[in-house]
Amino acid sequence: MREIKELKQEKEHVCEECIKIGATWVHLRTCQTCGATLCCDQSRYKHMTKHFHRSGHPVIISSEPGEKWMWCYTDNLFAEYS
């Protein structure tokens, strides 16, 4: 996480995969490696976790308004930022 100098933000407030299949989501997360915005583990399809397992991209941020935190799947590490 320390290597991240600039945060990648969502392009649109949608799950890029859910929108393709007409599904809904609970919360959104943005990958800090590639910028993909996908749904959280409380959502039916858990697209962000699937993205991590396929790509190996470890760090995400919350894309929810007012939330300023990041998560590293590899290290199982949570951090807040300002």
CORUR-V579892 format. One line per field, one symbol per residue. ss: DSSP state (a for helix, b for strand, c for the rest). burial: + if it has 24 or more other C-alpha atoms within 12 Angstrom, else -. Layout:
ss = ???
burial = ???
//
This chain:
ss = cccccccccccccccccaaaaccccccbbbbcccccbbbcccccccaaaaaaaaacccbbbbccccccbbbbccccbbbbcc
burial = +-----+-++--++++++-----++-+++++++-++++++----+++++-++----++++++++----+++++---------
//
